[in-house]
Amino acid sequence: MGLLHGAEMTASYILHSVFRLIQIIMALAVCGLYGVDLNKANREHKYSDGKWVYAEVTASLSAFFALLYLIPFMSRVPFAWMVDTTLFILWIALFGLFGNMYIKEKAEGDNGVQRMKNAVWVDLVNALLWLISAIGMVVFWVKHKNNRSRWTGRAQV
């Protein structure tokens, strides 16, 4: 029987899992890149800027849903692609927000500015990963929405 009874370890499932692990790693990287400034503000008893909190929330949601999608059959939930599309929109907004602030900024030896310039490009990579994921989920959903059960062929899956 095993833990994953009924879950076939096909090449597509393994690729899906590797893709989701990459999304988790990239989301956690963003948590670290933006968390540095939030931690510094907290230690200095200053307020946390909402832009950095937004970045942390977006990255945390991304890591959570990517982890959730690693559970077998979670990606088969109808309309799961809407979550991926929403996360893509959140990442694009984050890229636009911080890109506007840091892309044209000259680092000139300031490690904090250079870190944020790097973070902007990591945000873009995350946005692209969630766009690819959303497209893939739509294709999967459309392809499998009329499938029948394996045993009797009567029930729609």
Order of alpha helices (4+ residues) and beta strands (2+ residues): alpha-alpha-alpha-alpha
